[in-house]
């Protein structure tokens, strides 16, 4: 019987926050989205939590190689 290596993945994510001053929640969200789009708010500007694996994200991705 032949052997195969089948590529799999599991997605990892991390959430964090960026502090901004705004008149209300919607304005704060708009400011952050605009800053991300313009490049004035960067990944390094966020305070990050601990990484977590996404539930039910373990899956084969379709690459198969014969060993």
C-alpha positions as CSV (number, residue, x, y, z in Angstrom):
1,X,0.0,0.0,0.0
2,X,1.3,3.5,-0.9
3,X,1.8,6.3,1.7
4,X,0.8,9.9,1.2
5,X,1.3,13.1,3.1
6,X,-1.9,15.1,3.1
7,X,-1.6,18.8,4.1
8,X,-3.9,20.0,6.9
9,X,-4.4,23.3,8.6
10,X,-5.8,24.7,11.8
11,X,-6.6,28.4,11.9
12,X,-5.1,30.5,14.7
13,X,-6.4,34.0,15.6
14,X,-5.7,36.7,18.1
15,X,-7.9,39.6,19.2
16,X,-6.8,42.9,20.7
17,X,-7.8,46.5,21.0
18,X,-6.8,50.0,19.9
19,X,-7.6,53.0,22.1
20,X,-9.0,56.1,20.4
21,X,-10.8,59.2,21.5
22,X,-14.2,59.8,19.9
23,X,-17.7,61.2,20.7
24,X,-19.4,57.8,20.7
25,X,-18.9,54.1,19.9
26,X,-19.8,54.4,16.3
27,X,-17.3,57.3,15.8
28,X,-14.6,55.2,17.5
29,X,-15.3,52.3,15.2
30,X,-15.2,54.5,12.1
31,X,-12.0,56.2,13.3
32,X,-10.3,52.8,13.7
33,X,-11.5,51.5,10.4
34,X,-10.4,54.6,8.6
35,X,-7.0,54.5,10.3
36,X,-6.5,50.9,9.3
37,X,-7.5,51.7,5.7
38,X,-5.2,54.8,5.5
39,X,-2.3,53.0,7.2
40,X,-2.2,55.3,10.2
41,X,-3.2,52.6,12.6
42,X,-0.9,49.6,12.3
43,X,-0.7,46.1,13.8
44,X,1.9,47.3,16.3
45,X,-0.6,49.9,17.6
46,X,-2.9,47.2,19.0
47,X,-2.7,45.6,22.4
48,X,-3.0,41.9,21.7
49,X,-4.4,39.1,23.8
50,X,-3.4,35.4,23.7
51,X,-3.7,33.5,20.5
52,X,-6.5,30.9,20.2
53,X,-7.4,28.2,17.7
54,X,-10.6,28.7,15.8
55,X,-13.2,26.1,16.7
56,X,-13.8,23.4,14.1
57,X,-11.0,24.8,11.8
58,X,-9.0,21.6,11.5
59,X,-9.3,20.5,7.8
60,X,-7.5,19.0,4.9
61,X,-6.5,21.7,2.4
62,X,-6.2,19.5,-0.7
63,X,-2.4,19.1,-1.2
64,X,-1.4,15.4,-1.4
65,X,2.1,14.1,-2.0
66,X,3.2,10.5,-2.4
67,X,5.9,9.6,0.2
